[in-house]
Amino acid sequence: MLKVQNLVAGYGKIQALKGISLEVSQGEIVALIGANGAGKSTSLRTISGLLRPVSGSIHFGGEAIHSLPPEMIVSRGVVQVPEGRKIFPGLSVLENLEVGAYGRRGHGKDTRREDLDRVFQLFPKLKERQGQLGGSLSGGEQQMLAIGRGLMARPKLLLLDEPSLGLAPVMIEEIFQLIADINRNGVTILLVEQDAQAALEISSRGYVLETGTIGFSDSGQNLLHNERVIEAYLGGKR
C-alpha cells in the first residue's frame, strides 16, 4: 500500500531523514520506533505532504504522492493524526469531528451521519460529550477525539504520531486497544510511538529509526525480544 524509497528530508540545512526506505502492506499495523530526534515525526510529515522531500519517492497504491499537496494526499486516503492531538479547543466535540469530513467530496449528510455513528460506537465517551468544547476534555478524551476526527476522513492508511504522549498508563492501554480495534475494522496503520513496547505488541512489523536512517526492521514480536531494542527502548527489560 505504501512504499517509501531513499527518502531524504529536513528543515533548512538540517537533514532529518537520510535516505530511509520502508513499506506498509494493506491490513498491517507497522510501528516506527526510535529515540527523540531520530526523525519519526519528520517521516510522517513528509509522507502526508506537510514537508516536501529533498529526494526519494513515496508511492501510495502505486501512485507517486511525494509531489502532491497535503489535501490531495488526504483525498487519496492517507490521513495523519498529529502529535499533540491538535484539536480545536473552542469547537464542540461534534464540530471537531465534522471538520474531519470537510475535505471529502460526493458524500452527503447521510454518509457523514453513518461515519459519526461508527466513531461514536468506537468512542462512546465522545458521544456522551459531543456538545462539550474540545478543550474541556481530558487528555485521553482529546486523543480519542483526534483519532475520531481522522477516521471521519475515511482513511485507507492512518498515520498516528505519538498517540500515547502525555497520557496516564491506564489510558495508554485503552488507546492502544482502540488502535488495534480500528485496524481490525480494516484501516491500515503506520504508528510512530515513544512507548516501544506498547507499539510493538500490536504491530505486525516494526522499523527502528536511528538518527535519520533505518537501523533495522523485523516483526513486532521479534523486535520485542531483540537485545538492541531491549537495551535502547525497553528499559533493558524483556
Backbone torsions as a table, in degrees:
resi	resn	phi	psi	omega
1	MET	NA	-49.3	178.7
2	LEU	-119.8	132.5	177.5
3	LYS	-134.5	115.5	178.5
4	VAL	-108.6	127.0	-177.1
5	GLN	-128.3	124.4	172.3
6	ASN	48.9	45.8	-173.1
7	LEU	-79.9	125.2	176.0
8	VAL	-118.9	128.5	-179.8
9	ALA	-155.5	159.8	179.7
10	GLY	-175.7	-165.1	-177.0
11	TYR	-127.7	104.8	-175.7
12	GLY	63.0	-124.2	-178.7
13	LYS	-85.7	-5.0	-179.2
14	ILE	-87.5	116.9	179.8
15	GLN	-92.9	103.6	-176.5
16	ALA	-83.9	-33.9	177.4
17	LEU	-118.2	130.0	-170.7
18	LYS	-118.3	45.4	176.9
19	GLY	97.8	46.1	-178.0
20	ILE	-81.4	149.2	174.5
21	SER	-133.3	134.8	176.6
22	LEU	-156.5	161.6	179.4
23	GLU	-135.6	148.0	173.9
24	VAL	-130.8	122.6	178.9
25	SER	-93.8	156.2	-178.9
26	GLN	-58.3	133.8	176.9
27	GLY	91.1	-6.5	-177.8
28	GLU	-86.9	159.2	155.1
29	ILE	-109.6	120.9	178.1
30	VAL	-115.8	126.2	-179.6
31	ALA	-95.3	141.8	173.2
32	LEU	-120.1	106.7	-175.9
33	ILE	-114.7	162.8	179.8
34	GLY	162.2	170.6	-179.0
35	ALA	-72.4	166.6	172.8
36	ASN	-57.4	135.3	179.2
37	GLY	84.5	3.8	-178.8
38	ALA	-74.9	-19.8	179.7
39	GLY	112.1	14.2	-175.8
40	LYS	-65.0	-53.7	-179.5
41	SER	-65.7	-35.3	176.7
42	THR	-60.7	-37.3	177.9
43	SER	-59.9	-47.5	-179.2
44	LEU	-67.5	-40.7	179.6
45	ARG	-61.6	-35.9	-180.0
46	THR	-74.1	-41.5	178.3
47	ILE	-62.0	-39.2	-176.7
48	SER	-85.4	0.9	173.8
49	GLY	88.5	2.3	179.0
50	LEU	-74.7	-21.1	177.5
51	LEU	-130.8	128.5	-178.0
52	ARG	-83.1	128.1	-179.9
53	PRO	-68.8	149.7	174.0
54	VAL	-74.4	-41.6	177.3
55	SER	-158.8	173.1	-176.4
56	GLY	95.4	-178.5	-175.4
57	SER	-139.8	153.5	174.9
58	ILE	-131.0	119.6	177.4
59	HIS	-116.1	136.0	176.7
60	PHE	-126.7	120.0	-176.3
61	GLY	58.8	31.1	179.6
62	GLY	85.8	-6.7	-179.1
63	GLU	-101.0	135.2	175.5
64	ALA	-70.6	124.5	-178.3
65	ILE	-119.2	0.9	-172.5
66	HIS	-69.4	-14.3	177.5
67	SER	-106.5	3.6	-178.7
68	LEU	-84.6	149.5	174.1
69	PRO	-71.7	159.6	-174.8
70	PRO	-54.9	-41.2	-176.3
71	GLU	-65.1	-31.4	177.6
72	MET	-75.0	-32.9	176.2
73	ILE	-66.3	-41.2	175.4
74	VAL	-60.6	-41.4	-178.9
75	SER	-65.1	-22.5	176.3
76	ARG	-79.2	-15.0	178.2
77	GLY	112.4	10.9	176.8
78	VAL	-102.1	113.3	-172.0
79	VAL	-126.6	130.2	-179.4
80	GLN	-106.0	135.9	168.8
81	VAL	-102.6	109.6	-167.7
82	PRO	-75.4	160.0	172.9
83	GLU	-61.3	138.7	179.9
84	GLY	81.2	7.5	171.7
85	ARG	74.8	-51.5	175.7
86	LYS	54.9	39.4	173.3
87	ILE	-75.0	171.2	176.7
88	PHE	-97.3	102.3	-172.0
89	PRO	-64.5	-26.7	-178.3
90	GLY	-88.3	-1.9	175.2
91	LEU	-101.3	154.4	177.2
92	SER	-70.3	166.4	175.9
93	VAL	-56.3	-45.7	179.9
94	LEU	-62.0	-43.8	179.5
95	GLU	-65.0	-39.0	175.6
96	ASN	-59.1	-42.8	179.8
97	LEU	-66.6	-40.5	-179.1
98	GLU	-65.6	-29.5	175.4
99	VAL	-59.0	-34.8	-179.6
100	GLY	-62.1	-27.0	-179.4
101	ALA	-93.0	2.2	-170.6
102	TYR	-59.0	-42.5	-174.0
103	GLY	-81.9	-3.9	-178.6
104	ARG	-77.5	139.0	-179.9
105	ARG	-114.1	149.2	176.3
106	GLY	76.4	16.6	179.1
107	HIS	-120.9	121.1	-177.9
108	GLY	-85.9	-171.3	-177.7
109	LYS	-63.4	-35.6	-178.7
110	ASP	-62.6	-41.2	-180.0
111	THR	-66.5	-42.0	178.0
112	ARG	-63.3	-37.4	177.9
113	ARG	-63.1	-41.8	177.8
114	GLU	-60.7	-42.7	-179.6
115	ASP	-66.8	-40.2	176.4
116	LEU	-61.3	-42.3	179.6
117	ASP	-61.0	-39.1	178.3
118	ARG	-64.8	-43.7	179.3
119	VAL	-63.3	-42.8	-179.3
120	PHE	-68.2	-30.8	176.2
121	GLN	-68.0	-39.1	179.2
122	LEU	-73.2	-37.6	-177.4
123	PHE	-124.6	78.7	-178.5
124	PRO	-57.8	-29.9	179.8
125	LYS	-62.3	-33.8	179.2
126	LEU	-69.4	-35.4	177.7
127	LYS	-64.3	-41.4	179.5
128	GLU	-64.0	-30.4	-173.5
129	ARG	-111.4	20.8	-172.0
130	GLN	-62.0	-22.9	178.5
131	GLY	-90.2	-9.3	-179.3
132	GLN	-77.3	155.4	173.4
133	LEU	-69.4	141.6	180.0
134	GLY	-57.1	-35.6	-178.7
135	GLY	-69.1	-12.7	-179.2
136	SER	-90.0	-5.0	-178.3
137	LEU	-79.5	158.6	172.2
138	SER	-70.0	168.7	179.9
139	GLY	-58.9	-43.3	179.6
140	GLY	-65.1	-40.0	178.6
141	GLU	-67.7	-36.1	175.9
142	GLN	-64.5	-36.7	177.2
143	GLN	-66.6	-40.0	175.2
144	MET	-60.2	-41.3	179.9
145	LEU	-64.6	-42.0	179.3
146	ALA	-62.8	-41.6	178.3
147	ILE	-68.8	-42.5	177.7
148	GLY	-59.9	-41.5	177.0
149	ARG	-60.3	-41.2	176.8
150	GLY	-63.1	-39.0	-179.6
151	LEU	-67.1	-26.7	178.6
152	MET	-64.9	-19.0	177.1
153	ALA	-84.6	3.7	-179.7
154	ARG	55.0	60.7	-177.3
155	PRO	-71.3	145.7	165.6
156	LYS	-90.2	-36.6	176.3
157	LEU	-126.3	121.1	-179.8
158	LEU	-103.9	123.4	177.7
159	LEU	-98.8	115.1	-177.7
160	LEU	-109.1	120.7	-177.2
161	ASP	-108.4	105.8	176.5
162	GLU	53.1	57.4	-177.6
163	PRO	-65.2	-18.9	-178.5
164	SER	-92.6	-0.1	-173.0
165	LEU	-56.8	122.6	174.2
166	GLY	76.5	10.3	-176.9
167	LEU	-99.7	153.1	175.3
168	ALA	-69.8	152.7	-177.5
169	PRO	-52.8	-41.8	-179.3
170	VAL	-65.4	-34.3	178.3
171	MET	-74.4	-34.3	176.8
172	ILE	-60.1	-44.3	179.0
173	GLU	-60.8	-41.9	179.2
174	GLU	-65.4	-42.2	-179.5
175	ILE	-62.8	-42.1	-179.0
176	PHE	-70.5	-32.0	173.3
177	GLN	-63.6	-40.0	178.4
178	LEU	-66.8	-38.2	177.3
179	ILE	-61.9	-42.9	177.3
180	ALA	-62.6	-39.1	177.3
181	ASP	-63.5	-43.1	179.0
182	ILE	-60.3	-41.9	178.3
183	ASN	-64.3	-42.0	179.0
184	ARG	-63.9	-24.4	177.7
185	ASN	-85.6	8.5	169.5
186	GLY	107.1	7.0	-179.5
187	VAL	-100.1	124.4	175.5
188	THR	-76.7	143.6	-172.0
189	ILE	-133.5	132.8	167.1
190	LEU	-110.5	117.5	-167.8
191	LEU	-115.1	118.2	171.4
192	VAL	-99.2	128.9	-172.0
193	GLU	-157.5	134.6	175.0
194	GLN	-73.6	-34.5	178.8
195	ASP	-78.6	85.2	-172.9
196	ALA	-60.8	-39.8	-178.1
197	GLN	-61.9	-50.2	-178.9
198	ALA	-61.0	-40.4	-178.8
199	ALA	-67.0	-47.1	-175.2
200	LEU	-69.9	-29.4	-179.5
201	GLU	-63.4	-27.9	-179.2
202	ILE	-106.3	2.8	-173.0
203	SER	-98.6	143.7	172.7
204	SER	-67.6	-45.9	-178.0
205	ARG	-142.4	166.8	177.6
206	GLY	-146.0	152.4	173.4
207	TYR	-119.2	139.5	176.6
208	VAL	-104.8	117.4	-177.9
209	LEU	-97.6	126.0	-177.7
210	GLU	-127.2	106.8	179.8
211	THR	42.5	55.8	172.2
212	GLY	85.8	3.5	177.2
213	THR	-131.6	155.0	174.9
214	ILE	-80.7	113.7	179.9
215	GLY	-71.0	-50.2	178.4
216	PHE	-167.9	167.6	178.8
217	SER	-144.8	158.8	-179.3
218	ASP	-170.6	-176.8	173.6
219	SER	-67.1	157.3	179.1
220	GLY	-57.5	-43.2	-178.2
221	GLN	-67.0	-39.5	178.6
222	ASN	-66.4	-38.1	179.0
223	LEU	-66.4	-33.7	177.3
224	LEU	-61.5	-24.9	-178.5
225	HIS	-110.4	10.3	178.4
226	ASN	-80.5	128.6	-175.0
227	GLU	-59.2	-39.3	179.8
228	ARG	-65.2	-40.9	179.1
229	VAL	-67.6	-42.1	179.6
230	ILE	-59.5	-46.5	-178.3
231	GLU	-66.7	-44.1	-171.5
232	ALA	-85.4	-34.8	-168.9
233	TYR	-124.8	-10.8	-176.8
234	LEU	-116.2	20.0	175.7
235	GLY	69.1	21.7	178.7
236	GLY	75.7	9.1	-178.3
237	LYS	-117.5	143.8	175.3
238	ARG	-75.3	NA	NA
